[in-house]
Amino acid sequence: MSWVLVLPLTIPFVTAIFAFLFREQSAGRWISVAGSAALVAASLVLLVQTIDAGVLAAQMGSWAAPFGVTLVADLLSAAMAVITAIIALAVSVYALADIDADAERAGYHALFNVLIAGVMGAFLTGDLFNLYVWFEVMLIASFGLLILGGKPEQIDGGVKYVALNLISTILFLTGIGLLYGMTGTLNMADLAGAVESADPGLLSVVAVAFMVAFGVKAALFPLFFWLPASYHTPHFAVSAVFAGLLTKVGVYALIRMFTLVFDHDIGFTHEILLWIAGLTMAIGVLGAAAQNDIRKILSFHIVSQIGYMVLGLALMTPLALVGAVFYLIHHIIVKANLFLIAGVADRIAGDTDLSRIGGLYKSAPFLAVLFFIPAFSLAGFPPLSGFWAKFIVVKAALDVQGWVIAAVALVVGLLTIYSMTKIWAEAFWTPHPDGVDPSLATLAPATRNALVLPVAGLALMTVVIGLVPGGFMSFAETAANQLLVPDAYISTVLEARVE
Amino acid sequence: MNSIILIAGTRYLSALLILFSIYALLRGHNEPGGGFIGGLIGSTGFILYAIACGTDQARRALRARPETVAMIGLAIALGAGLSAALFGDVFFTGQWLFLGATETEKGLPVSTVLAFDVGVYMAVFGSILGLVFAMEEEI
């Protein structure tokens, strides 16, 4: 039973080792694809079992909670594991065409799979220090991926990325130390009970330390500077998996800690989160308006969209948390897809700078359709997935008379449409400045399939979530209820049998 | 960097750091220390060497590619965790073997826990060196 939780963690590590062994041959990249496919299967099994049981927990090394490391999956964790696996599969197929032999020899596939393992670990762990370890695993792997290729601007972005993330890590570690000093435990489920007897003032201080640490990871205002400085430099496959998953680990950690442990003074902590959410949305979208490169625009939109998810958390009503969960799932798919499409546009039109490309609508209409779906889903057009995500969050804000924050969310939505329209107009409608017709037919068939298949698959998922939101919505409702009333989570972790 | 003082000092310091890293690794079995910190200390030995004598020299001294060391370490660590499955235990449950144990003597304990620590040491050591060498060579 415990292996259901262990497999999503071990599969990427095993894949990394074998992909590294075969890095000189083409077998390496296929091992990565096969590993990701196995990961999808394993995480789907986990999701099905979690839906059946409610919450799953397993004690690693046969050490009982709260002393050992517990792996635990509630619906949110399991759903995040599935989404991570899906993105891993899409990106590893895309990487067949996107990653050059030099990067493969330098160990791209191994680093990629270690990164996925780190993300999986962060979603599935029930232990705060273990979460810190997974953050470190992600940080080292993502730094390696970021500087693969060795261009000066990559090193520049990579150093900014690591410097700011190290500050976050140190704060995280400080927070862990303080929390351990106050309660004597780091098991999250155990903490939920233990903090009740702690000094509430001190606890709020620790909560803010965690907020800042996870805020850097999630790219919240005013700590997001590392993201637009680094996400436009690496390979497209790399930036897609970063854009899809890395900041969302920060959001997930925020949601987990601020529903399970730091809910002692919602008026204080969640009020801060509310302000931050509004500012993150607004500053992110304004930053995007000033950019003229597809990947830079999309990078700022990551920041802006993170605001919506944190808004869901900040309101802390059942509906708002449904919105946050729904938004998380929708956003990962859409955002990774947009970066993949930017890569296709770069491949056939020659650049991602909007002033230097164009004509994609005329010569590559299929790509135009594939861009239209995630771009306008991001902006919140009905009936795409982003519409429902925004709708729930804004409705939750209106339900608690948060007129201002609801207005901010709506205006930011409008400005998002402006940015997406800008990409649409410049890259797709205006003719190419060099007079060439950038067509998908110029690519070799194998390359074309590897680039377009994952994009089409993710776009299809966006449409499906948009057209039949009911199932996803009721899933998000159950997940949000588990977050709001974490009794099952706590009892499952603390009572999980040591086999 | 071309400093005769640094080069002369590094010869002693590097060796000491690597020795100390192995001490930290083994000490970690029952006391503060372990594979992670040991790997970090060990890598600083080679980083110092690379700064003083250049990455070419450091790579030659290391003999294996740092990435290979990291991956072998990952394989050892993962193998140590997965070996629990052979005995029907939960992932990462320590498996112990007491060499030469008799009824009165405890024997020499050998465990997957130690193997895991050695794996972590190598993984940290290799990945840090891989990153640092790459950065040194780019700049």
Interface residues (C-beta under 8 A of the other chain):
Chain A: S2 W3 V6 T10 F13 V14 A16 I17 F20 L21 A58 Q59 M60 G61 S62 A106 G107 A110 V114 I140 F143 G144 I147 G150 I155 V498 E499
Chain B: E67 M71 L74 A75 L78 G81 L82 A84 A85 D89 V90 F91 F92 T93 G94 S127 G130 L131 A134 M135 E138 I139
